[in-house]
Amino acid sequence: MRPIALVQRIFDKLTELQWVWLLVARLGVGCEFFLAGWGKLHKLHEFAAYFEKLKIPLASVQAPFIATLEFAGGLLLMVGLGTRVIGSLLGCTMIVAMLTATDFTGKGLSDFLYMSEWLLLLLLSGFVFMGGGKASIDAVIARRLKREKSETR
C-alpha cells in the first residue's frame, strides 16, 4: 500500500470516530457549565451583586437566568439533548462575559486568545455546527424520526 493511501485510510477511520471527540468534548464542557451553574445557583445573591458591579441591566433577573442556563444547559450538553440550541445560548453568554467582565486595556490579541471564555466559545461553536454526534439523545431522536418518516411512505 502506498504511503498516501495509508494516510488517507487513517484519516477516514478518524472521521468515522468523530462522535468520540464530540462525546468527550460535550461531557467536559457540559460538566464545566453544570458545576459553574450549580455554584452560582447556591450563591445567587453574590452572583447578582457581581452582575450589578459589572453594570449588567436587570442583574437580579439576569443572574438567576444565567445560573439556571449554565446549570441546565451543562446537563443537557452532557446527555446531548438540544446540543445546537444550548451551544448557541451558552456561546452568547461567553460573548457577554468577554465583553463585560474583561478589561482589554493595554492588552493584545494573545491575552484575548488565552481566555477560557474564548476556548469555551470555540467548543460551543463546534457543537452548533456539528451537533451532539452519534452518542447523543439528539441522534437517537433523529434516527427515530427518520425511521418513522420512512415507515409512513
N, CA and C atoms as a LAMMPS dump frame, in Angstrom:
ITEM: TIMESTEP
0
ITEM: NUMBER OF ATOMS
459
ITEM: BOX BOUNDS ff ff ff
-5.0000000000000000e+02 5.0000000000000000e+02
-5.0000000000000000e+02 5.0000000000000000e+02
-5.0000000000000000e+02 5.0000000000000000e+02
ITEM: ATOMS id mol type element x y z
1 1 1 N 0.848 -1.186 0
2 1 2 C 0 0 0
3 1 3 C 0.892 1.248 0
4 2 1 N 0.524 2.201 -0.834
5 2 2 C 1.288 3.442 -0.925
6 2 3 C 1.084 4.265 0.358
7 3 1 N 2.116 5.022 0.758
8 3 2 C 2.014 5.823 1.988
9 3 3 C 0.843 6.802 1.984
10 4 1 N 0.573 7.418 0.833
11 4 2 C -0.525 8.385 0.758
12 4 3 C -1.861 7.685 0.994
13 5 1 N -2.023 6.503 0.411
14 5 2 C -3.267 5.747 0.603
15 5 3 C -3.42 5.326 2.054
16 6 1 N -2.311 4.955 2.693
17 6 2 C -2.357 4.566 4.104
18 6 3 C -2.785 5.742 4.974
19 7 1 N -2.197 6.893 4.731
20 7 2 C -2.556 8.097 5.485
21 7 3 C -4.034 8.434 5.269
22 8 1 N -4.501 8.309 4.028
23 8 2 C -5.911 8.585 3.735
24 8 3 C -6.825 7.63 4.496
25 9 1 N -6.457 6.349 4.568
26 9 2 C -7.267 5.368 5.31
27 9 3 C -7.313 5.706 6.787
28 10 1 N -6.188 6.146 7.323
29 10 2 C -6.14 6.527 8.749
30 10 3 C -7.072 7.71 8.998
31 11 1 N -7.009 8.715 8.126
32 11 2 C -7.88 9.883 8.288
33 11 3 C -9.35 9.518 8.118
34 12 1 N -9.635 8.596 7.203
35 12 2 C -11.021 8.136 7.039
36 12 3 C -11.524 7.466 8.323
37 13 1 N -10.686 6.647 8.937
38 13 2 C -11.065 5.985 10.194
39 13 3 C -11.282 7.01 11.303
40 14 1 N -10.417 8.016 11.362
41 14 2 C -10.572 9.069 12.377
42 14 3 C -11.874 9.829 12.173
43 15 1 N -12.243 10.061 10.921
44 15 2 C -13.502 10.748 10.628
45 15 3 C -14.681 9.93 11.137
46 16 1 N -14.605 8.61 10.988
47 16 2 C -15.669 7.743 11.494
48 16 3 C -15.785 7.825 13.014
49 17 1 N -14.697 8.173 13.683
50 17 2 C -14.685 8.248 15.153
51 17 3 C -14.922 9.667 15.677
52 18 1 N -15.394 10.558 14.823
53 18 2 C -15.665 11.935 15.24
54 18 3 C -16.608 11.976 16.438
55 19 1 N -17.541 11.055 16.501
56 19 2 C -18.519 11.027 17.583
57 19 3 C -17.849 10.877 18.949
58 20 1 N -16.696 10.199 18.995
59 20 2 C -15.989 10.021 20.277
60 20 3 C -15.511 11.379 20.772
61 21 1 N -14.913 12.161 19.865
62 21 2 C -14.453 13.501 20.25
63 21 3 C -15.625 14.36 20.708
64 22 1 N -16.723 14.32 19.963
65 22 2 C -17.899 15.108 20.335
66 22 3 C -18.421 14.693 21.713
67 23 1 N -18.447 13.409 21.993
68 23 2 C -18.912 12.926 23.292
69 23 3 C -18.017 13.44 24.418
70 24 1 N -16.713 13.275 24.253
71 24 2 C -15.774 13.714 25.289
72 24 3 C -15.842 15.236 25.475
73 25 1 N -15.899 15.973 24.373
74 25 2 C -15.982 17.434 24.45
75 25 3 C -17.285 17.866 25.118
76 26 1 N -18.4 17.218 24.74
77 26 2 C -19.698 17.558 25.351
78 26 3 C -19.677 17.278 26.851
79 27 1 N -19.108 16.149 27.237
80 27 2 C -19.038 15.806 28.66
81 27 3 C -18.184 16.817 29.43
82 28 1 N -17.044 17.183 28.861
83 28 2 C -16.162 18.128 29.543
84 28 3 C -16.758 19.518 29.658
85 29 1 N -17.23 20.055 28.542
86 29 2 C -17.808 21.404 28.534
87 29 3 C -19.111 21.42 29.338
88 30 1 N -19.922 20.382 29.159
89 30 2 C -21.184 20.304 29.896
90 30 3 C -20.953 20.259 31.397
91 31 1 N -19.984 19.466 31.82
92 31 2 C -19.672 19.376 33.252
93 31 3 C -19.197 20.725 33.789
94 32 1 N -18.38 21.42 33.008
95 32 2 C -17.89 22.75 33.401
96 32 3 C -19.055 23.711 33.655
97 33 1 N -19.989 23.761 32.719
98 33 2 C -21.141 24.657 32.88
99 33 3 C -22.081 24.184 33.988
100 34 1 N -22.302 22.884 34.074
101 34 2 C -23.167 22.329 35.111
102 34 3 C -22.663 22.721 36.508
103 35 1 N -21.373 22.515 36.745
104 35 2 C -20.804 22.834 38.055
105 35 3 C -20.767 24.344 38.312
106 36 1 N -20.466 25.125 37.276
107 36 2 C -20.46 26.587 37.443
108 36 3 C -21.866 27.083 37.759
109 37 1 N -22.859 26.564 37.045
110 37 2 C -24.246 26.954 37.303
111 37 3 C -24.699 26.543 38.686
112 38 1 N -24.312 25.348 39.107
113 38 2 C -24.659 24.851 40.451
114 38 3 C -24.114 25.801 41.521
115 39 1 N -22.858 26.185 41.364
116 39 2 C -22.249 27.104 42.326
117 39 3 C -22.934 28.462 42.331
118 40 1 N -23.28 28.966 41.158
119 40 2 C -23.944 30.265 41.07
120 40 3 C -25.36 30.214 41.644
121 41 1 N -26.062 29.111 41.426
122 41 2 C -27.418 28.973 41.976
123 41 3 C -27.396 28.956 43.498
124 42 1 N -26.326 28.444 44.069
125 42 2 C -26.226 28.381 45.527
126 42 3 C -25.641 29.642 46.149
127 43 1 N -25.263 30.592 45.301
128 43 2 C -24.768 31.891 45.777
129 43 3 C -25.362 32.985 44.911
130 44 1 N -26.668 32.905 44.69
131 44 2 C -27.336 33.842 43.771
132 44 3 C -27.176 35.296 44.199
133 45 1 N -27.238 35.546 45.492
134 45 2 C -27.126 36.927 45.963
135 45 3 C -25.769 37.518 45.565
136 46 1 N -24.685 36.753 45.786
137 46 2 C -23.359 37.239 45.406
138 46 3 C -23.221 37.366 43.893
139 47 1 N -23.817 36.42 43.165
140 47 2 C -23.739 36.452 41.707
141 47 3 C -24.482 37.669 41.153
142 48 1 N -25.65 37.955 41.7
143 48 2 C -26.413 39.135 41.272
144 48 3 C -25.644 40.417 41.61
145 49 1 N -24.995 40.445 42.77
146 49 2 C -24.199 41.611 43.15
147 49 3 C -23.025 41.812 42.181
148 50 1 N -22.447 40.711 41.733
149 50 2 C -21.364 40.783 40.745
150 50 3 C -21.888 41.36 39.433
151 51 1 N -23.056 40.93 38.999
152 51 2 C -23.67 41.482 37.785
153 51 3 C -23.934 42.976 37.946
154 52 1 N -24.393 43.387 39.107
155 52 2 C -24.628 44.818 39.358
156 52 3 C -23.319 45.59 39.273
157 53 1 N -22.25 45.021 39.839
158 53 2 C -20.933 45.666 39.785
159 53 3 C -20.475 45.842 38.334
160 54 1 N -20.811 44.868 37.48
161 54 2 C -20.449 44.949 36.066
162 54 3 C -21.396 45.854 35.273
163 55 1 N -22.412 46.383 35.951
164 55 2 C -23.422 47.253 35.337
165 55 3 C -24.259 46.523 34.277
166 56 1 N -24.534 45.26 34.546
167 56 2 C -25.41 44.484 33.674
168 56 3 C -26.844 44.828 34.054
169 57 1 N -27.659 45.246 33.088
170 57 2 C -29.041 45.638 33.395
171 57 3 C -29.848 44.481 33.979
172 58 1 N -30.782 44.822 34.861
173 58 2 C -31.667 43.837 35.492
174 58 3 C -30.89 42.666 36.086
175 59 1 N -29.853 42.99 36.832
176 59 2 C -28.969 41.967 37.397
177 59 3 C -29.727 40.955 38.25
178 60 1 N -30.74 41.402 38.972
179 60 2 C -31.484 40.485 39.842
180 60 3 C -32.323 39.485 39.039
181 61 1 N -32.585 39.786 37.774
182 61 2 C -33.313 38.866 36.891
183 61 3 C -32.329 38.037 36.067
184 62 1 N -31.302 38.695 35.551
185 62 2 C -30.368 38.01 34.66
186 62 3 C -29.465 37.017 35.394
187 63 1 N -29.085 37.325 36.623
188 63 2 C -28.2 36.414 37.355
189 63 3 C -28.844 35.037 37.551
190 64 1 N -30.089 34.961 38.041
191 64 2 C -30.686 33.621 38.167
192 64 3 C -30.916 32.952 36.809
193 65 1 N -31.23 33.754 35.787
194 65 2 C -31.42 33.182 34.449
195 65 3 C -30.137 32.539 33.945
196 66 1 N -29.019 33.257 34.055
197 66 2 C -27.74 32.741 33.565
198 66 3 C -27.29 31.548 34.397
199 67 1 N -27.466 31.616 35.706
200 67 2 C -27.085 30.486 36.567
201 67 3 C -27.887 29.239 36.195
202 68 1 N -29.178 29.411 35.958
203 68 2 C -30.033 28.286 35.568
204 68 3 C -29.658 27.776 34.183
205 69 1 N -29.393 28.694 33.253
206 69 2 C -28.979 28.299 31.905
207 69 3 C -27.691 27.484 31.955
208 70 1 N -26.726 27.922 32.737
209 70 2 C -25.465 27.193 32.829
210 70 3 C -25.68 25.819 33.468
211 71 1 N -26.467 25.77 34.532
212 71 2 C -26.73 24.505 35.223
213 71 3 C -27.474 23.523 34.313
214 72 1 N -28.635 23.941 33.811
215 72 2 C -29.449 23.061 32.961
216 72 3 C -28.777 22.817 31.614
217 73 1 N -28.182 23.869 31.042
218 73 2 C -27.51 23.732 29.756
219 73 3 C -26.337 22.772 29.831
220 74 1 N -25.602 22.82 30.914
221 74 2 C -24.491 21.883 31.102
222 74 3 C -24.981 20.449 31.153
223 75 1 N -26.063 20.23 31.873
224 75 2 C -26.652 18.894 31.958
225 75 3 C -27.13 18.425 30.585
226 76 1 N -27.807 19.316 29.86
227 76 2 C -28.3 18.963 28.525
228 76 3 C -27.151 18.681 27.55
229 77 1 N -26.058 19.441 27.657
230 77 2 C -24.9 19.162 26.808
231 77 3 C -24.327 17.781 27.105
232 78 1 N -24.232 17.437 28.383
233 78 2 C -23.658 16.143 28.743
234 78 3 C -24.438 14.986 28.134
235 79 1 N -25.767 15.08 28.12
236 79 2 C -26.574 13.993 27.547
237 79 3 C -26.8 14.18 26.049
238 80 1 N -26.513 15.348 25.539
239 80 2 C -26.652 15.6 24.107
240 80 3 C -28.077 15.855 23.676
241 81 1 N -28.796 16.643 24.443
242 81 2 C -30.176 16.993 24.097
243 81 3 C -30.256 18.491 23.82
244 82 1 N -30.677 18.839 22.602
245 82 2 C -30.742 20.252 22.22
246 82 3 C -29.362 20.858 22.093
247 83 1 N -28.411 20.053 21.66
248 83 2 C -26.999 20.455 21.65
249 83 3 C -26.752 21.747 20.883
250 84 1 N -27.351 21.886 19.717
251 84 2 C -27.11 23.087 18.9
252 84 3 C -27.701 24.332 19.557
253 85 1 N -28.899 24.216 20.096
254 85 2 C -29.55 25.366 20.746
255 85 3 C -28.804 25.745 22.015
256 86 1 N -28.489 24.77 22.836
257 86 2 C -27.769 25.041 24.086
258 86 3 C -26.383 25.6 23.783
259 87 1 N -25.72 25.052 22.767
260 87 2 C -24.417 25.592 22.365
261 87 3 C -24.512 27.058 21.982
262 88 1 N -25.586 27.41 21.264
263 88 2 C -25.794 28.813 20.866
264 88 3 C -26.018 29.706 22.081
265 89 1 N -26.895 29.272 22.979
266 89 2 C -27.213 30.091 24.155
267 89 3 C -26.006 30.275 25.063
268 90 1 N -25.301 29.177 25.334
269 90 2 C -24.125 29.293 26.194
270 90 3 C -23.004 30.063 25.493
271 91 1 N -22.922 29.949 24.169
272 91 2 C -21.95 30.738 23.421
273 91 3 C -22.208 32.229 23.578
274 92 1 N -23.476 32.605 23.548
275 92 2 C -23.836 34.016 23.753
276 92 3 C -23.412 34.485 25.142
277 93 1 N -23.552 33.619 26.147
278 93 2 C -23.129 34.019 27.499
279 93 3 C -21.618 34.222 27.552
280 94 1 N -20.871 33.44 26.767
281 94 2 C -19.418 33.616 26.749
282 94 3 C -19.039 34.939 26.087
283 95 1 N -19.762 35.304 25.042
284 95 2 C -19.501 36.586 24.389
285 95 3 C -19.77 37.731 25.361
286 96 1 N -20.902 37.666 26.063
287 96 2 C -21.233 38.708 27.04
288 96 3 C -20.193 38.736 28.152
289 97 1 N -19.771 37.563 28.606
290 97 2 C -18.747 37.514 29.661
291 97 3 C -17.461 38.187 29.201
292 98 1 N -17.063 37.93 27.959
293 98 2 C -15.833 38.55 27.461
294 98 3 C -15.981 40.063 27.328
295 99 1 N -17.168 40.512 26.94
296 99 2 C -17.373 41.953 26.741
297 99 3 C -17.556 42.717 28.044
298 100 1 N -18.086 42.058 29.075
299 100 2 C -18.395 42.784 30.307
300 100 3 C -17.395 42.553 31.431
301 101 1 N -16.859 41.365 31.529
302 101 2 C -16.043 41.033 32.703
303 101 3 C -14.547 41.101 32.445
304 102 1 N -14.142 41.538 31.272
305 102 2 C -12.724 41.549 30.928
306 102 3 C -12.287 42.95 30.55
307 103 1 N -11.165 43.355 31.102
308 103 2 C -10.58 44.648 30.762
309 103 3 C -9.451 44.409 29.758
310 104 1 N -9.659 44.862 28.535
311 104 2 C -8.668 44.654 27.491
312 104 3 C -7.707 45.828 27.338
313 105 1 N -7.791 46.811 28.225
314 105 2 C -6.944 47.983 28.127
315 105 3 C -5.476 47.578 28.18
316 106 1 N -4.75 47.933 27.145
317 106 2 C -3.318 47.664 27.11
318 106 3 C -2.961 46.215 26.852
319 107 1 N -3.924 45.415 26.494
320 107 2 C -3.646 44 26.249
321 107 3 C -3.751 43.717 24.765
322 108 1 N -3.021 42.713 24.337
323 108 2 C -3.004 42.37 22.92
324 108 3 C -3.87 41.169 22.606
325 109 1 N -3.79 40.752 21.37
326 109 2 C -4.575 39.622 20.885
327 109 3 C -4.244 38.346 21.645
328 110 1 N -2.985 38.152 21.982
329 110 2 C -2.601 36.92 22.68
330 110 3 C -3.286 36.828 24.045
331 111 1 N -3.462 37.968 24.741
332 111 2 C -4.175 37.952 26.023
333 111 3 C -5.623 37.529 25.818
334 112 1 N -6.226 37.992 24.753
335 112 2 C -7.61 37.633 24.437
336 112 3 C -7.723 36.137 24.149
337 113 1 N -6.799 35.608 23.365
338 113 2 C -6.875 34.21 22.958
339 113 3 C -6.575 33.236 24.091
340 114 1 N -5.977 33.713 25.174
341 114 2 C -5.699 32.855 26.328
342 114 3 C -6.875 32.77 27.299
343 115 1 N -7.927 33.494 27.028
344 115 2 C -9.078 33.493 27.93
345 115 3 C -9.836 32.166 27.832
346 116 1 N -10.245 31.627 28.981
347 116 2 C -11.012 30.375 28.965
348 116 3 C -12.358 30.573 28.276
349 117 1 N -12.925 31.77 28.361
350 117 2 C -14.2 32.04 27.696
351 117 3 C -14.074 31.891 26.179
352 118 1 N -12.94 32.282 25.64
353 118 2 C -12.704 32.162 24.201
354 118 3 C -12.673 30.683 23.794
355 119 1 N -11.963 29.875 24.565
356 119 2 C -11.883 28.45 24.266
357 119 3 C -13.268 27.803 24.381
358 120 1 N -14.013 28.156 25.422
359 120 2 C -15.372 27.617 25.557
360 120 3 C -16.251 28.049 24.39
361 121 1 N -16.113 29.293 23.957
362 121 2 C -16.886 29.777 22.808
363 121 3 C -16.562 28.966 21.55
364 122 1 N -15.296 28.663 21.341
365 122 2 C -14.914 27.854 20.184
366 122 3 C -15.531 26.452 20.258
367 123 1 N -15.463 25.831 21.423
368 123 2 C -16.037 24.498 21.583
369 123 3 C -17.555 24.528 21.406
370 124 1 N -18.203 25.514 21.99
371 124 2 C -19.657 25.638 21.85
372 124 3 C -20.042 25.879 20.393
373 125 1 N -19.238 26.653 19.677
374 125 2 C -19.491 26.873 18.248
375 125 3 C -19.398 25.559 17.481
376 126 1 N -18.472 24.713 17.87
377 126 2 C -18.355 23.399 17.255
378 126 3 C -19.619 22.585 17.445
379 127 1 N -20.221 22.655 18.636
380 127 2 C -21.473 21.924 18.886
381 127 3 C -22.607 22.48 18.024
382 128 1 N -22.604 23.798 17.819
383 128 2 C -23.642 24.412 16.977
384 128 3 C -23.53 23.876 15.552
385 129 1 N -22.31 23.777 15.032
386 129 2 C -22.115 23.332 13.654
387 129 3 C -22.227 21.822 13.483
388 130 1 N -21.743 21.037 14.469
389 130 2 C -21.683 19.588 14.311
390 130 3 C -22.782 18.828 15.043
391 131 1 N -23.464 19.492 15.966
392 131 2 C -24.47 18.786 16.752
393 131 3 C -23.824 17.957 17.844
394 132 1 N -24.578 17.017 18.375
395 132 2 C -24.104 16.228 19.501
396 132 3 C -23.374 14.949 19.133
397 133 1 N -23.43 14.548 17.88
398 133 2 C -22.765 13.321 17.468
399 133 3 C -23.643 12.096 17.68
400 134 1 N -23.107 10.923 17.305
401 134 2 C -23.854 9.662 17.378
402 134 3 C -24.28 9.302 18.8
403 135 1 N -23.444 9.642 19.772
404 135 2 C -23.711 9.263 21.159
405 135 3 C -24.439 10.392 21.881
406 136 1 N -25.583 10.792 21.347
407 136 2 C -26.359 11.867 21.956
408 136 3 C -27.841 11.539 21.851
409 137 1 N -28.623 12.132 22.727
410 137 2 C -30.074 11.965 22.64
411 137 3 C -30.586 12.594 21.348
412 138 1 N -29.956 13.68 20.918
413 138 2 C -30.326 14.296 19.639
414 138 3 C -30.265 13.273 18.506
415 139 1 N -29.21 12.461 18.47
416 139 2 C -29.046 11.464 17.408
417 139 3 C -30.101 10.372 17.508
418 140 1 N -30.423 9.967 18.737
419 140 2 C -31.465 8.951 18.928
420 140 3 C -32.804 9.464 18.407
421 141 1 N -33.13 10.69 18.736
422 141 2 C -34.389 11.299 18.265
423 141 3 C -34.392 11.403 16.746
424 142 1 N -33.275 11.846 16.157
425 142 2 C -33.194 11.983 14.698
426 142 3 C -33.362 10.633 14.01
427 143 1 N -32.722 9.586 14.554
428 143 2 C -32.873 8.247 13.961
429 143 3 C -34.316 7.769 14.046
430 144 1 N -34.955 8.003 15.179
431 144 2 C -36.342 7.576 15.367
432 144 3 C -37.272 8.315 14.407
433 145 1 N -37.075 9.632 14.272
434 145 2 C -37.897 10.414 13.342
435 145 3 C -37.693 9.969 11.901
436 146 1 N -36.454 9.659 11.54
437 146 2 C -36.152 9.195 10.183
438 146 3 C -36.843 7.852 9.921
439 147 1 N -36.801 6.962 10.91
440 147 2 C -37.432 5.659 10.767
441 147 3 C -38.949 5.811 10.623
442 148 1 N -39.557 6.673 11.453
443 148 2 C -40.999 6.889 11.368
444 148 3 C -41.395 7.494 10.028
445 149 1 N -40.563 8.402 9.532
446 149 2 C -40.856 9.046 8.242
447 149 3 C -40.803 8.017 7.106
448 150 1 N -39.814 7.124 7.151
449 150 2 C -39.703 6.128 6.085
450 150 3 C -40.813 5.095 6.168
451 151 1 N -41.344 4.841 7.379
452 151 2 C -42.431 3.875 7.535
453 151 3 C -43.758 4.428 7.029
454 152 1 N -43.913 5.752 7.04
455 152 2 C -45.173 6.36 6.606
456 152 3 C -45.251 6.503 5.08
457 153 1 N -44.184 6.252 4.391
458 153 2 C -44.169 6.398 2.931
459 153 3 C -44.753 5.215 2.268
